[in-house]
Amino acid sequence: MGVPGERRRTVWRRVMIGWALLVAVAGGLTLWMQDSTEPQGPYVWQRSDPDEPPDLPPCPTTGEAGAVACAYVDVP
């Protein structure tokens, strides 16, 4: 028979190696899946004219004098 703590160290070493392999595989899968959810390119910048007013619907008004605040949300 071997040294009393040798079997325990061997089991512990194998558990740690298995854990490290699991972490590496999970990290690789995470990166791979993250890249696959990204939209495909090419990515381009759209030029806009700052002097051109945005194409938005008119802001509703009240019959009374006062300020009206409008908020527009771009929902895809």
PDB file of N, H, CA, C and O in Angstrom:
ATOM      1  N   MET A   1       0.840  -1.192   0.000  1.00  0.00           N
ATOM      2  CA  MET A   1       0.000   0.000   0.000  1.00  0.00           C
ATOM      3  C   MET A   1       0.871   1.235   0.000  1.00  0.00           C
ATOM      4  O   MET A   1       2.033   1.195   0.403  1.00  0.00           O
ATOM      5  N   GLY A   2       0.288   2.345  -0.463  1.00  0.00           N
ATOM      6  H   GLY A   2      -0.657   2.376  -0.790  1.00  0.00           H
ATOM      7  CA  GLY A   2       1.031   3.587  -0.565  1.00  0.00           C
ATOM      8  C   GLY A   2       0.929   4.404   0.710  1.00  0.00           C
ATOM      9  O   GLY A   2       0.484   3.917   1.749  1.00  0.00           O
ATOM     10  N   VAL A   3       1.337   5.617   0.610  1.00  0.00           N
ATOM     11  H   VAL A   3       1.698   6.013  -0.234  1.00  0.00           H
ATOM     12  CA  VAL A   3       1.293   6.557   1.723  1.00  0.00           C
ATOM     13  C   VAL A   3      -0.181   6.861   2.022  1.00  0.00           C
ATOM     14  O   VAL A   3      -0.978   6.971   1.091  1.00  0.00           O
ATOM     15  N   PRO A   4      -0.561   7.001   3.308  1.00  0.00           N
ATOM     16  CA  PRO A   4      -1.976   7.154   3.668  1.00  0.00           C
ATOM     17  C   PRO A   4      -2.707   8.302   2.956  1.00  0.00           C
ATOM     18  O   PRO A   4      -3.872   8.127   2.598  1.00  0.00           O
ATOM     19  N   GLY A   5      -2.092   9.445   2.738  1.00  0.00           N
ATOM     20  H   GLY A   5      -1.146   9.587   3.029  1.00  0.00           H
ATOM     21  CA  GLY A   5      -2.789  10.573   2.124  1.00  0.00           C
ATOM     22  C   GLY A   5      -2.640  10.643   0.614  1.00  0.00           C
ATOM     23  O   GLY A   5      -3.159  11.562  -0.020  1.00  0.00           O
ATOM     24  N   GLU A   6      -1.930   9.673   0.031  1.00  0.00           N
ATOM     25  H   GLU A   6      -1.508   8.927   0.547  1.00  0.00           H
ATOM     26  CA  GLU A   6      -1.657   9.739  -1.401  1.00  0.00           C
ATOM     27  C   GLU A   6      -2.930   9.568  -2.233  1.00  0.00           C
ATOM     28  O   GLU A   6      -3.113  10.278  -3.221  1.00  0.00           O
ATOM     29  N   ARG A   7      -3.804   8.648  -1.856  1.00  0.00           N
ATOM     30  H   ARG A   7      -3.656   8.071  -1.053  1.00  0.00           H
ATOM     31  CA  ARG A   7      -5.042   8.429  -2.617  1.00  0.00           C
ATOM     32  C   ARG A   7      -5.929   9.673  -2.566  1.00  0.00           C
ATOM     33  O   ARG A   7      -6.538  10.051  -3.566  1.00  0.00           O
ATOM     34  N   ARG A   8      -5.994  10.292  -1.413  1.00  0.00           N
ATOM     35  H   ARG A   8      -5.499   9.985  -0.601  1.00  0.00           H
ATOM     36  CA  ARG A   8      -6.810  11.498  -1.272  1.00  0.00           C
ATOM     37  C   ARG A   8      -6.273  12.615  -2.162  1.00  0.00           C
ATOM     38  O   ARG A   8      -7.049  13.325  -2.801  1.00  0.00           O
ATOM     39  N   ARG A   9      -4.942  12.775  -2.208  1.00  0.00           N
ATOM     40  H   ARG A   9      -4.311  12.198  -1.689  1.00  0.00           H
ATOM     41  CA  ARG A   9      -4.343  13.796  -3.075  1.00  0.00           C
ATOM     42  C   ARG A   9      -4.608  13.505  -4.539  1.00  0.00           C
ATOM     43  O   ARG A   9      -4.857  14.429  -5.313  1.00  0.00           O
ATOM     44  N   THR A  10      -4.560  12.238  -4.937  1.00  0.00           N
ATOM     45  H   THR A  10      -4.357  11.487  -4.308  1.00  0.00           H
ATOM     46  CA  THR A  10      -4.813  11.873  -6.318  1.00  0.00           C
ATOM     47  C   THR A  10      -6.256  12.202  -6.702  1.00  0.00           C
ATOM     48  O   THR A  10      -6.511  12.745  -7.777  1.00  0.00           O
ATOM     49  N   VAL A  11      -7.188  11.871  -5.824  1.00  0.00           N
ATOM     50  H   VAL A  11      -6.981  11.429  -4.951  1.00  0.00           H
ATOM     51  CA  VAL A  11      -8.600  12.181  -6.087  1.00  0.00           C
ATOM     52  C   VAL A  11      -8.785  13.695  -6.152  1.00  0.00           C
ATOM     53  O   VAL A  11      -9.457  14.201  -7.051  1.00  0.00           O
ATOM     54  N   TRP A  12      -8.199  14.413  -5.213  1.00  0.00           N
ATOM     55  H   TRP A  12      -7.653  14.002  -4.482  1.00  0.00           H
ATOM     56  CA  TRP A  12      -8.326  15.877  -5.187  1.00  0.00           C
ATOM     57  C   TRP A  12      -7.744  16.499  -6.457  1.00  0.00           C
ATOM     58  O   TRP A  12      -8.333  17.420  -7.024  1.00  0.00           O
ATOM     59  N   ARG A  13      -6.590  15.997  -6.902  1.00  0.00           N
ATOM     60  H   ARG A  13      -6.112  15.249  -6.441  1.00  0.00           H
ATOM     61  CA  ARG A  13      -5.956  16.511  -8.107  1.00  0.00           C
ATOM     62  C   ARG A  13      -6.848  16.269  -9.321  1.00  0.00           C
ATOM     63  O   ARG A  13      -6.990  17.153 -10.167  1.00  0.00           O
ATOM     64  N   ARG A  14      -7.454  15.079  -9.419  1.00  0.00           N
ATOM     65  H   ARG A  14      -7.339  14.361  -8.732  1.00  0.00           H
ATOM     66  CA  ARG A  14      -8.339  14.783 -10.549  1.00  0.00           C
ATOM     67  C   ARG A  14      -9.598  15.648 -10.516  1.00  0.00           C
ATOM     68  O   ARG A  14     -10.083  16.076 -11.563  1.00  0.00           O
ATOM     69  N   VAL A  15     -10.117  15.900  -9.344  1.00  0.00           N
ATOM     70  H   VAL A  15      -9.723  15.552  -8.493  1.00  0.00           H
ATOM     71  CA  VAL A  15     -11.285  16.778  -9.225  1.00  0.00           C
ATOM     72  C   VAL A  15     -10.933  18.184  -9.685  1.00  0.00           C
ATOM     73  O   VAL A  15     -11.721  18.800 -10.404  1.00  0.00           O
ATOM     74  N   MET A  16      -9.797  18.704  -9.304  1.00  0.00           N
ATOM     75  H   MET A  16      -9.157  18.204  -8.721  1.00  0.00           H
ATOM     76  CA  MET A  16      -9.386  20.051  -9.700  1.00  0.00           C
ATOM     77  C   MET A  16      -9.123  20.140 -11.207  1.00  0.00           C
ATOM     78  O   MET A  16      -9.463  21.144 -11.834  1.00  0.00           O
ATOM     79  N   ILE A  17      -8.528  19.112 -11.785  1.00  0.00           N
ATOM     80  H   ILE A  17      -8.252  18.297 -11.276  1.00  0.00           H
ATOM     81  CA  ILE A  17      -8.293  19.102 -13.227  1.00  0.00           C
ATOM     82  C   ILE A  17      -9.633  19.071 -13.967  1.00  0.00           C
ATOM     83  O   ILE A  17      -9.812  19.780 -14.957  1.00  0.00           O
ATOM     84  N   GLY A  18     -10.566  18.259 -13.493  1.00  0.00           N
ATOM     85  H   GLY A  18     -10.421  17.683 -12.688  1.00  0.00           H
ATOM     86  CA  GLY A  18     -11.898  18.210 -14.091  1.00  0.00           C
ATOM     87  C   GLY A  18     -12.608  19.544 -13.988  1.00  0.00           C
ATOM     88  O   GLY A  18     -13.256  19.983 -14.938  1.00  0.00           O
ATOM     89  N   TRP A  19     -12.487  20.195 -12.833  1.00  0.00           N
ATOM     90  H   TRP A  19     -11.960  19.838 -12.061  1.00  0.00           H
ATOM     91  CA  TRP A  19     -13.115  21.512 -12.640  1.00  0.00           C
ATOM     92  C   TRP A  19     -12.505  22.540 -13.595  1.00  0.00           C
ATOM     93  O   TRP A  19     -13.233  23.334 -14.190  1.00  0.00           O
ATOM     94  N   ALA A  20     -11.191  22.534 -13.747  1.00  0.00           N
ATOM     95  H   ALA A  20     -10.600  21.889 -13.263  1.00  0.00           H
ATOM     96  CA  ALA A  20     -10.526  23.479 -14.645  1.00  0.00           C
ATOM     97  C   ALA A  20     -10.948  23.232 -16.097  1.00  0.00           C
ATOM     98  O   ALA A  20     -11.162  24.186 -16.845  1.00  0.00           O
ATOM     99  N   LEU A  21     -11.068  21.980 -16.499  1.00  0.00           N
ATOM    100  H   LEU A  21     -10.893  21.205 -15.892  1.00  0.00           H
ATOM    101  CA  LEU A  21     -11.534  21.676 -17.850  1.00  0.00           C
ATOM    102  C   LEU A  21     -12.977  22.138 -18.045  1.00  0.00           C
ATOM    103  O   LEU A  21     -13.317  22.684 -19.095  1.00  0.00           O
ATOM    104  N   LEU A  22     -13.816  21.924 -17.052  1.00  0.00           N
ATOM    105  H   LEU A  22     -13.540  21.480 -16.200  1.00  0.00           H
ATOM    106  CA  LEU A  22     -15.204  22.365 -17.136  1.00  0.00           C
ATOM    107  C   LEU A  22     -15.302  23.881 -17.277  1.00  0.00           C
ATOM    108  O   LEU A  22     -16.093  24.377 -18.079  1.00  0.00           O
ATOM    109  N   VAL A  23     -14.509  24.619 -16.507  1.00  0.00           N
ATOM    110  H   VAL A  23     -13.867  24.216 -15.855  1.00  0.00           H
ATOM    111  CA  VAL A  23     -14.508  26.082 -16.592  1.00  0.00           C
ATOM    112  C   VAL A  23     -14.031  26.541 -17.972  1.00  0.00           C
ATOM    113  O   VAL A  23     -14.601  27.471 -18.543  1.00  0.00           O
ATOM    114  N   ALA A  24     -13.004  25.907 -18.506  1.00  0.00           N
ATOM    115  H   ALA A  24     -12.542  25.151 -18.043  1.00  0.00           H
ATOM    116  CA  ALA A  24     -12.483  26.289 -19.819  1.00  0.00           C
ATOM    117  C   ALA A  24     -13.515  26.014 -20.921  1.00  0.00           C
ATOM    118  O   ALA A  24     -13.706  26.842 -21.811  1.00  0.00           O
ATOM    119  N   VAL A  25     -14.172  24.865 -20.863  1.00  0.00           N
ATOM    120  H   VAL A  25     -14.016  24.192 -20.140  1.00  0.00           H
ATOM    121  CA  VAL A  25     -15.181  24.532 -21.867  1.00  0.00           C
ATOM    122  C   VAL A  25     -16.378  25.471 -21.756  1.00  0.00           C
ATOM    123  O   VAL A  25     -16.890  25.942 -22.772  1.00  0.00           O
ATOM    124  N   ALA A  26     -16.828  25.747 -20.538  1.00  0.00           N
ATOM    125  H   ALA A  26     -16.412  25.365 -19.713  1.00  0.00           H
ATOM    126  CA  ALA A  26     -17.969  26.646 -20.355  1.00  0.00           C
ATOM    127  C   ALA A  26     -17.633  28.056 -20.834  1.00  0.00           C
ATOM    128  O   ALA A  26     -18.478  28.712 -21.443  1.00  0.00           O
ATOM    129  N   GLY A  27     -16.428  28.529 -20.575  1.00  0.00           N
ATOM    130  H   GLY A  27     -15.742  27.996 -20.080  1.00  0.00           H
ATOM    131  CA  GLY A  27     -16.016  29.842 -21.053  1.00  0.00           C
ATOM    132  C   GLY A  27     -15.968  29.900 -22.570  1.00  0.00           C
ATOM    133  O   GLY A  27     -16.400  30.885 -23.168  1.00  0.00           O
ATOM    134  N   GLY A  28     -15.447  28.856 -23.195  1.00  0.00           N
ATOM    135  H   GLY A  28     -15.096  28.056 -22.709  1.00  0.00           H
ATOM    136  CA  GLY A  28     -15.405  28.803 -24.648  1.00  0.00           C
ATOM    137  C   GLY A  28     -16.800  28.779 -25.257  1.00  0.00           C
ATOM    138  O   GLY A  28     -17.059  29.456 -26.251  1.00  0.00           O
ATOM    139  N   LEU A  29     -17.697  28.001 -24.662  1.00  0.00           N
ATOM    140  H   LEU A  29     -17.487  27.451 -23.854  1.00  0.00           H
ATOM    141  CA  LEU A  29     -19.077  27.971 -25.156  1.00  0.00           C
ATOM    142  C   LEU A  29     -19.761  29.322 -24.981  1.00  0.00           C
ATOM    143  O   LEU A  29     -20.536  29.741 -25.842  1.00  0.00           O
ATOM    144  N   THR A  30     -19.484  29.999 -23.885  1.00  0.00           N
ATOM    145  H   THR A  30     -18.855  29.659 -23.186  1.00  0.00           H
ATOM    146  CA  THR A  30     -20.076  31.315 -23.662  1.00  0.00           C
ATOM    147  C   THR A  30     -19.616  32.294 -24.734  1.00  0.00           C
ATOM    148  O   THR A  30     -20.434  33.025 -25.294  1.00  0.00           O
ATOM    149  N   LEU A  31     -18.338  32.318 -25.021  1.00  0.00           N
ATOM    150  H   LEU A  31     -17.674  31.725 -24.566  1.00  0.00           H
ATOM    151  CA  LEU A  31     -17.829  33.220 -26.060  1.00  0.00           C
ATOM    152  C   LEU A  31     -18.376  32.854 -27.431  1.00  0.00           C
ATOM    153  O   LEU A  31     -18.717  33.740 -28.215  1.00  0.00           O
ATOM    154  N   TRP A  32     -18.465  31.571 -27.731  1.00  0.00           N
ATOM    155  H   TRP A  32     -18.188  30.851 -27.094  1.00  0.00           H
ATOM    156  CA  TRP A  32     -18.965  31.131 -29.026  1.00  0.00           C
ATOM    157  C   TRP A  32     -20.434  31.496 -29.191  1.00  0.00           C
ATOM    158  O   TRP A  32     -20.838  31.980 -30.248  1.00  0.00           O
ATOM    159  N   MET A  33     -21.233  31.269 -28.160  1.00  0.00           N
ATOM    160  H   MET A  33     -20.906  30.876 -27.300  1.00  0.00           H
ATOM    161  CA  MET A  33     -22.656  31.581 -28.242  1.00  0.00           C
ATOM    162  C   MET A  33     -22.886  33.089 -28.267  1.00  0.00           C
ATOM    163  O   MET A  33     -23.819  33.555 -28.921  1.00  0.00           O
ATOM    164  N   GLN A  34     -22.064  33.851 -27.575  1.00  0.00           N
ATOM    165  H   GLN A  34     -21.306  33.473 -27.043  1.00  0.00           H
ATOM    166  CA  GLN A  34     -22.196  35.305 -27.574  1.00  0.00           C
ATOM    167  C   GLN A  34     -21.935  35.847 -28.974  1.00  0.00           C
ATOM    168  O   GLN A  34     -22.650  36.739 -29.431  1.00  0.00           O
ATOM    169  N   ASP A  35     -20.927  35.327 -29.660  1.00  0.00           N
ATOM    170  H   ASP A  35     -20.345  34.603 -29.290  1.00  0.00           H
ATOM    171  CA  ASP A  35     -20.625  35.773 -31.014  1.00  0.00           C
ATOM    172  C   ASP A  35     -21.726  35.378 -31.989  1.00  0.00           C
ATOM    173  O   ASP A  35     -21.988  36.110 -32.943  1.00  0.00           O
ATOM    174  N   SER A  36     -22.377  34.241 -31.773  1.00  0.00           N
ATOM    175  H   SER A  36     -22.165  33.646 -30.998  1.00  0.00           H
ATOM    176  CA  SER A  36     -23.394  33.795 -32.714  1.00  0.00           C
ATOM    177  C   SER A  36     -24.679  34.600 -32.590  1.00  0.00           C
ATOM    178  O   SER A  36     -25.494  34.577 -33.512  1.00  0.00           O
ATOM    179  N   THR A  37     -24.890  35.308 -31.489  1.00  0.00           N
ATOM    180  H   THR A  37     -24.227  35.326 -30.740  1.00  0.00           H
ATOM    181  CA  THR A  37     -26.104  36.113 -31.342  1.00  0.00           C
ATOM    182  C   THR A  37     -25.930  37.527 -31.870  1.00  0.00           C
ATOM    183  O   THR A  37     -26.906  38.270 -31.976  1.00  0.00           O
ATOM    184  N   GLU A  38     -24.716  37.908 -32.198  1.00  0.00           N
ATOM    185  H   GLU A  38     -23.923  37.304 -32.112  1.00  0.00           H
ATOM    186  CA  GLU A  38     -24.472  39.239 -32.742  1.00  0.00           C
ATOM    187  C   GLU A  38     -25.031  39.327 -34.159  1.00  0.00           C
ATOM    188  O   GLU A  38     -24.970  38.346 -34.900  1.00  0.00           O
ATOM    189  N   PRO A  39     -25.570  40.474 -34.551  1.00  0.00           N
ATOM    190  CA  PRO A  39     -26.029  40.603 -35.931  1.00  0.00           C
ATOM    191  C   PRO A  39     -24.845  40.560 -36.892  1.00  0.00           C
ATOM    192  O   PRO A  39     -23.749  41.012 -36.563  1.00  0.00           O
ATOM    193  N   GLN A  40     -25.076  40.018 -38.063  1.00  0.00           N
ATOM    194  H   GLN A  40     -25.967  39.651 -38.330  1.00  0.00           H
ATOM    195  CA  GLN A  40     -24.005  39.918 -39.047  1.00  0.00           C
ATOM    196  C   GLN A  40     -23.752  41.277 -39.682  1.00  0.00           C
ATOM    197  O   GLN A  40     -24.692  42.041 -39.904  1.00  0.00           O
ATOM    198  N   GLY A  41     -22.495  41.585 -39.977  1.00  0.00           N
ATOM    199  H   GLY A  41     -21.732  40.964 -39.797  1.00  0.00           H
ATOM    200  CA  GLY A  41     -22.099  42.858 -40.555  1.00  0.00           C
ATOM    201  C   GLY A  41     -22.547  42.972 -41.986  1.00  0.00           C
ATOM    202  O   GLY A  41     -23.322  42.115 -42.410  1.00  0.00           O
ATOM    203  N   PRO A  42     -22.149  43.918 -42.754  1.00  0.00           N
ATOM    204  CA  PRO A  42     -21.191  44.952 -42.375  1.00  0.00           C
ATOM    205  C   PRO A  42     -21.872  46.074 -41.596  1.00  0.00           C
ATOM    206  O   PRO A  42     -23.050  46.372 -41.796  1.00  0.00           O
ATOM    207  N   TYR A  43     -21.118  46.669 -40.725  1.00  0.00           N
ATOM    208  H   TYR A  43     -20.161  46.427 -40.562  1.00  0.00           H
ATOM    209  CA  TYR A  43     -21.617  47.768 -39.920  1.00  0.00           C
ATOM    210  C   TYR A  43     -21.208  49.081 -40.587  1.00  0.00           C
ATOM    211  O   TYR A  43     -20.043  49.267 -40.939  1.00  0.00           O
ATOM    212  N   VAL A  44     -22.154  49.973 -40.755  1.00  0.00           N
ATOM    213  H   VAL A  44     -23.100  49.821 -40.469  1.00  0.00           H
ATOM    214  CA  VAL A  44     -21.862  51.254 -41.388  1.00  0.00           C
ATOM    215  C   VAL A  44     -22.483  52.367 -40.568  1.00  0.00           C
ATOM    216  O   VAL A  44     -23.495  52.171 -39.895  1.00  0.00           O
ATOM    217  N   TRP A  45     -21.873  53.525 -40.630  1.00  0.00           N
ATOM    218  H   TRP A  45     -21.051  53.685 -41.177  1.00  0.00           H
ATOM    219  CA  TRP A  45     -22.420  54.717 -39.984  1.00  0.00           C
ATOM    220  C   TRP A  45     -23.398  55.370 -40.940  1.00  0.00           C
ATOM    221  O   TRP A  45     -23.150  55.433 -42.144  1.00  0.00           O
ATOM    222  N   GLN A  46     -24.498  55.850 -40.413  1.00  0.00           N
ATOM    223  H   GLN A  46     -24.700  55.799 -39.435  1.00  0.00           H
ATOM    224  CA  GLN A  46     -25.447  56.586 -41.229  1.00  0.00           C
ATOM    225  C   GLN A  46     -25.208  58.069 -41.008  1.00  0.00           C
ATOM    226  O   GLN A  46     -25.118  58.538 -39.873  1.00  0.00           O
ATOM    227  N   ARG A  47     -25.107  58.793 -42.103  1.00  0.00           N
ATOM    228  H   ARG A  47     -25.180  58.412 -43.025  1.00  0.00           H
ATOM    229  CA  ARG A  47     -24.894  60.237 -41.990  1.00  0.00           C
ATOM    230  C   ARG A  47     -26.243  60.927 -41.865  1.00  0.00           C
ATOM    231  O   ARG A  47     -27.214  60.549 -42.522  1.00  0.00           O
ATOM    232  N   SER A  48     -26.287  61.930 -41.024  1.00  0.00           N
ATOM    233  H   SER A  48     -25.499  62.237 -40.490  1.00  0.00           H
ATOM    234  CA  SER A  48     -27.518  62.708 -40.880  1.00  0.00           C
ATOM    235  C   SER A  48     -27.166  64.187 -40.948  1.00  0.00           C
ATOM    236  O   SER A  48     -26.053  64.596 -40.618  1.00  0.00           O
ATOM    237  N   ASP A  49     -28.120  64.963 -41.374  1.00  0.00           N
ATOM    238  H   ASP A  49     -29.025  64.631 -41.641  1.00  0.00           H
ATOM    239  CA  ASP A  49     -27.939  66.404 -41.491  1.00  0.00           C
ATOM    240  C   ASP A  49     -28.462  67.030 -40.197  1.00  0.00           C
ATOM    241  O   ASP A  49     -29.653  66.919 -39.908  1.00  0.00           O
ATOM    242  N   PRO A  50     -27.602  67.686 -39.410  1.00  0.00           N
ATOM    243  CA  PRO A  50     -28.067  68.255 -38.142  1.00  0.00           C
ATOM    244  C   PRO A  50     -29.068  69.394 -38.325  1.00  0.00           C
ATOM    245  O   PRO A  50     -29.812  69.714 -37.398  1.00  0.00           O
ATOM    246  N   ASP A  51     -29.095  70.012 -39.515  1.00  0.00           N
ATOM    247  H   ASP A  51     -28.490  69.752 -40.267  1.00  0.00           H
ATOM    248  CA  ASP A  51     -30.036  71.098 -39.761  1.00  0.00           C
ATOM    249  C   ASP A  51     -31.417  70.584 -40.164  1.00  0.00           C
ATOM    250  O   ASP A  51     -32.390  71.337 -40.138  1.00  0.00           O
ATOM    251  N   GLU A  52     -31.506  69.306 -40.536  1.00  0.00           N
ATOM    252  H   GLU A  52     -30.715  68.695 -40.557  1.00  0.00           H
ATOM    253  CA  GLU A  52     -32.779  68.737 -40.957  1.00  0.00           C
ATOM    254  C   GLU A  52     -33.569  68.296 -39.728  1.00  0.00           C
ATOM    255  O   GLU A  52     -33.046  67.555 -38.895  1.00  0.00           O
ATOM    256  N   PRO A  53     -34.821  68.738 -39.599  1.00  0.00           N
ATOM    257  CA  PRO A  53     -35.600  68.336 -38.425  1.00  0.00           C
ATOM    258  C   PRO A  53     -35.934  66.842 -38.507  1.00  0.00           C
ATOM    259  O   PRO A  53     -36.111  66.311 -39.603  1.00  0.00           O
ATOM    260  N   PRO A  54     -36.021  66.170 -37.374  1.00  0.00           N
ATOM    261  CA  PRO A  54     -36.330  64.740 -37.403  1.00  0.00           C
ATOM    262  C   PRO A  54     -37.762  64.508 -37.887  1.00  0.00           C
ATOM    263  O   PRO A  54     -38.635  65.358 -37.713  1.00  0.00           O
ATOM    264  N   ASP A  55     -37.983  63.364 -38.484  1.00  0.00           N
ATOM    265  H   ASP A  55     -37.275  62.673 -38.625  1.00  0.00           H
ATOM    266  CA  ASP A  55     -39.297  63.010 -39.005  1.00  0.00           C
ATOM    267  C   ASP A  55     -40.113  62.384 -37.872  1.00  0.00           C
ATOM    268  O   ASP A  55     -40.154  61.163 -37.727  1.00  0.00           O
ATOM    269  N   LEU A  56     -40.754  63.225 -37.083  1.00  0.00           N
ATOM    270  H   LEU A  56     -40.720  64.217 -37.201  1.00  0.00           H
ATOM    271  CA  LEU A  56     -41.542  62.781 -35.931  1.00  0.00           C
ATOM    272  C   LEU A  56     -42.971  63.293 -36.069  1.00  0.00           C
ATOM    273  O   LEU A  56     -43.207  64.319 -36.707  1.00  0.00           O
ATOM    274  N   PRO A  57     -43.913  62.591 -35.480  1.00  0.00           N
ATOM    275  CA  PRO A  57     -45.289  63.092 -35.513  1.00  0.00           C
ATOM    276  C   PRO A  57     -45.388  64.369 -34.690  1.00  0.00           C
ATOM    277  O   PRO A  57     -44.577  64.596 -33.792  1.00  0.00           O
ATOM    278  N   PRO A  58     -46.393  65.211 -34.996  1.00  0.00           N
ATOM    279  CA  PRO A  58     -46.512  66.460 -34.238  1.00  0.00           C
ATOM    280  C   PRO A  58     -46.856  66.198 -32.779  1.00  0.00           C
ATOM    281  O   PRO A  58     -47.519  65.218 -32.440  1.00  0.00           O
ATOM    282  N   CYS A  59     -46.396  67.082 -31.943  1.00  0.00           N
ATOM    283  H   CYS A  59     -45.857  67.878 -32.218  1.00  0.00           H
ATOM    284  CA  CYS A  59     -46.651  66.979 -30.512  1.00  0.00           C
ATOM    285  C   CYS A  59     -48.096  67.419 -30.245  1.00  0.00           C
ATOM    286  O   CYS A  59     -48.528  68.449 -30.764  1.00  0.00           O
ATOM    287  N   PRO A  60     -48.840  66.663 -29.453  1.00  0.00           N
ATOM    288  CA  PRO A  60     -50.214  67.077 -29.168  1.00  0.00           C
ATOM    289  C   PRO A  60     -50.238  68.385 -28.380  1.00  0.00           C
ATOM    290  O   PRO A  60     -49.355  68.652 -27.565  1.00  0.00           O
ATOM    291  N   THR A  61     -51.240  69.172 -28.631  1.00  0.00           N
ATOM    292  H   THR A  61     -51.958  68.955 -29.292  1.00  0.00           H
ATOM    293  CA  THR A  61     -51.351  70.459 -27.943  1.00  0.00           C
ATOM    294  C   THR A  61     -52.633  70.481 -27.127  1.00  0.00           C
ATOM    295  O   THR A  61     -53.586  69.756 -27.408  1.00  0.00           O
ATOM    296  N   THR A  62     -52.631  71.319 -26.127  1.00  0.00           N
ATOM    297  H   THR A  62     -51.856  71.908 -25.899  1.00  0.00           H
ATOM    298  CA  THR A  62     -53.830  71.527 -25.321  1.00  0.00           C
ATOM    299  C   THR A  62     -54.468  72.824 -25.761  1.00  0.00           C
ATOM    300  O   THR A  62     -53.812  73.664 -26.378  1.00  0.00           O
ATOM    301  N   GLY A  63     -55.722  72.996 -25.455  1.00  0.00           N
ATOM    302  H   GLY A  63     -56.255  72.314 -24.953  1.00  0.00           H
ATOM    303  CA  GLY A  63     -56.413  74.227 -25.818  1.00  0.00           C
ATOM    304  C   GLY A  63     -55.977  75.391 -24.959  1.00  0.00           C
ATOM    305  O   GLY A  63     -56.207  76.544 -25.326  1.00  0.00           O
ATOM    306  N   GLU A  64     -55.370  75.129 -23.852  1.00  0.00           N
ATOM    307  H   GLU A  64     -55.184  74.193 -23.554  1.00  0.00           H
ATOM    308  CA  GLU A  64     -54.942  76.181 -22.940  1.00  0.00           C
ATOM    309  C   GLU A  64     -53.505  76.571 -23.235  1.00  0.00           C
ATOM    310  O   GLU A  64     -52.740  75.815 -23.834  1.00  0.00           O
ATOM    311  N   ALA A  65     -53.167  77.759 -22.802  1.00  0.00           N
ATOM    312  H   ALA A  65     -53.788  78.373 -22.316  1.00  0.00           H
ATOM    313  CA  ALA A  65     -51.777  78.196 -22.956  1.00  0.00           C
ATOM    314  C   ALA A  65     -50.929  77.461 -21.924  1.00  0.00           C
ATOM    315  O   ALA A  65     -51.312  77.364 -20.758  1.00  0.00           O
ATOM    316  N   GLY A  66     -49.824  76.963 -22.334  1.00  0.00           N
ATOM    317  H   GLY A  66     -49.513  77.041 -23.282  1.00  0.00           H
ATOM    318  CA  GLY A  66     -48.936  76.253 -21.420  1.00  0.00           C
ATOM    319  C   GLY A  66     -47.955  75.412 -22.205  1.00  0.00           C
ATOM    320  O   GLY A  66     -48.070  75.256 -23.421  1.00  0.00           O
ATOM    321  N   ALA A  67     -47.018  74.889 -21.505  1.00  0.00           N
ATOM    322  H   ALA A  67     -46.925  75.016 -20.518  1.00  0.00           H
ATOM    323  CA  ALA A  67     -45.988  74.090 -22.140  1.00  0.00           C
ATOM    324  C   ALA A  67     -46.420  72.629 -22.186  1.00  0.00           C
ATOM    325  O   ALA A  67     -47.019  72.116 -21.240  1.00  0.00           O
ATOM    326  N   VAL A  68     -46.119  71.987 -23.264  1.00  0.00           N
ATOM    327  H   VAL A  68     -45.632  72.404 -24.032  1.00  0.00           H
ATOM    328  CA  VAL A  68     -46.417  70.565 -23.419  1.00  0.00           C
ATOM    329  C   VAL A  68     -45.095  69.857 -23.684  1.00  0.00           C
ATOM    330  O   VAL A  68     -44.311  70.280 -24.533  1.00  0.00           O
ATOM    331  N   ALA A  69     -44.861  68.793 -22.958  1.00  0.00           N
ATOM    332  H   ALA A  69     -45.498  68.450 -22.268  1.00  0.00           H
ATOM    333  CA  ALA A  69     -43.638  68.026 -23.143  1.00  0.00           C
ATOM    334  C   ALA A  69     -43.958  66.764 -23.956  1.00  0.00           C
ATOM    335  O   ALA A  69     -44.936  66.070 -23.678  1.00  0.00           O
ATOM    336  N   CYS A  70     -43.140  66.483 -24.942  1.00  0.00           N
ATOM    337  H   CYS A  70     -42.346  67.047 -25.168  1.00  0.00           H
ATOM    338  CA  CYS A  70     -43.316  65.301 -25.770  1.00  0.00           C
ATOM    339  C   CYS A  70     -42.091  64.397 -25.606  1.00  0.00           C
ATOM    340  O   CYS A  70     -40.958  64.864 -25.489  1.00  0.00           O
ATOM    341  N   ALA A  71     -42.353  63.113 -25.602  1.00  0.00           N
ATOM    342  H   ALA A  71     -43.273  62.734 -25.697  1.00  0.00           H
ATOM    343  CA  ALA A  71     -41.268  62.133 -25.553  1.00  0.00           C
ATOM    344  C   ALA A  71     -41.507  61.107 -26.645  1.00  0.00           C
ATOM    345  O   ALA A  71     -42.610  60.576 -26.774  1.00  0.00           O
ATOM    346  N   TYR A  72     -40.481  60.829 -27.426  1.00  0.00           N
ATOM    347  H   TYR A  72     -39.585  61.260 -27.321  1.00  0.00           H
ATOM    348  CA  TYR A  72     -40.583  59.867 -28.508  1.00  0.00           C
ATOM    349  C   TYR A  72     -39.619  58.729 -28.236  1.00  0.00           C
ATOM    350  O   TYR A  72     -38.472  58.949 -27.845  1.00  0.00           O
ATOM    351  N   VAL A  73     -40.095  57.511 -28.446  1.00  0.00           N
ATOM    352  H   VAL A  73     -41.026  57.333 -28.764  1.00  0.00           H
ATOM    353  CA  VAL A  73     -39.278  56.330 -28.231  1.00  0.00           C
ATOM    354  C   VAL A  73     -39.215  55.562 -29.542  1.00  0.00           C
ATOM    355  O   VAL A  73     -40.236  55.354 -30.197  1.00  0.00           O
ATOM    356  N   ASP A  74     -38.026  55.147 -29.918  1.00  0.00           N
ATOM    357  H   ASP A  74     -37.197  55.316 -29.386  1.00  0.00           H
ATOM    358  CA  ASP A  74     -37.835  54.374 -31.129  1.00  0.00           C
ATOM    359  C   ASP A  74     -37.889  52.890 -30.756  1.00  0.00           C
ATOM    360  O   ASP A  74     -36.943  52.352 -30.180  1.00  0.00           O
ATOM    361  N   VAL A  75     -38.998  52.239 -31.091  1.00  0.00           N
ATOM    362  H   VAL A  75     -39.766  52.676 -31.559  1.00  0.00           H
ATOM    363  CA  VAL A  75     -39.181  50.830 -30.774  1.00  0.00           C
ATOM    364  C   VAL A  75     -39.025  50.029 -32.058  1.00  0.00           C
ATOM    365  O   VAL A  75     -39.760  50.248 -33.021  1.00  0.00           O
ATOM    366  N   PRO A  76     -38.079  49.110 -32.075  1.00  0.00           N
ATOM    367  CA  PRO A  76     -37.880  48.326 -33.305  1.00  0.00           C
ATOM    368  C   PRO A  76     -39.023  47.381 -33.561  1.00  0.00           C
ATOM    369  O   PRO A  76     -39.010  46.651 -34.552  1.00  0.00           O
TER     370      PRO A  76
END
